[in-house]
Amino acid sequence: MAACEHHGVPTFGENDGKTDGARWRDNFIHPRHTSGILVQLFWEERPGVWSHSDKIPWTALRKAGIRE
């Protein structure tokens, strides 16, 4: 976030939460600022926390071959 702010790149849709006692955050850079690609930035306090948050449906992870 600080790097985006420093370089004047606007972000949107910031979320933060806590899953299994560990914090996580995410936000996005709009495609108009990245030559047409939606970029999601995320941070997790402990590896694996993001995949257990309510932001990713398990059906999508299973299709990608990721297991619990």
C-alpha positions in Angstrom: 0.0 0.0 0.0 2.8 2.4 0.9 4.5 1.8 -2.4 1.3 2.4 -4.3 0.7 5.6 -2.4 4.3 6.7 -2.9 4.1 6.2 -6.7 0.6 7.7 -7.0 -1.1 4.4 -8.0 -4.7 4.5 -6.7 -6.1 1.3 -5.1 -9.7 0.3 -4.2 -11.7 -2.4 -2.4 -9.5 -2.7 0.7 -10.5 -5.5 3.0 -9.0 -6.7 6.2 -9.9 -9.5 8.5 -8.8 -12.2 10.9 -9.0 -15.9 10.2 -7.9 -18.6 12.7 -6.3 -15.8 14.8 -4.1 -14.4 12.1 -4.7 -11.1 10.2 -4.9 -10.6 6.5 -5.5 -7.7 4.1 -6.2 -7.2 0.4 -6.9 -4.5 -2.1 -6.9 -4.0 -5.9 -5.3 -1.8 -8.6 -7.8 -1.0 -11.4 -7.0 -2.2 -14.9 -6.8 1.4 -16.2 -3.6 1.8 -14.1 -2.0 -1.5 -15.2 -2.4 -1.7 -19.0 -5.7 -3.7 -18.7 -4.9 -6.2 -15.9 -6.8 -6.2 -12.6 -4.2 -6.6 -9.9 -5.0 -7.9 -6.4 -2.5 -7.3 -3.6 -2.7 -9.3 -0.5 -0.8 -9.9 2.7 -1.3 -12.6 5.3 0.2 -12.7 8.8 0.7 -16.4 8.6 1.0 -18.6 5.5 -2.3 -20.3 4.5 -4.6 -17.8 6.3 -5.8 -16.3 3.1 -7.0 -19.6 1.7 -9.1 -20.2 4.8 -10.7 -16.7 4.7 -14.3 -16.2 3.5 -12.9 -14.3 0.5 -12.0 -17.4 -1.5 -14.7 -20.1 -2.1 -13.2 -23.6 -1.6 -14.8 -24.8 -4.9 -12.5 -22.4 -6.8 -9.4 -23.6 -4.9 -10.3 -27.3 -5.5 -10.6 -26.6 -9.2 -7.1 -25.1 -9.1 -5.9 -28.3 -7.4 -5.4 -26.7 -3.9 -6.4 -28.9 -1.0 -7.2 -28.0 2.6 
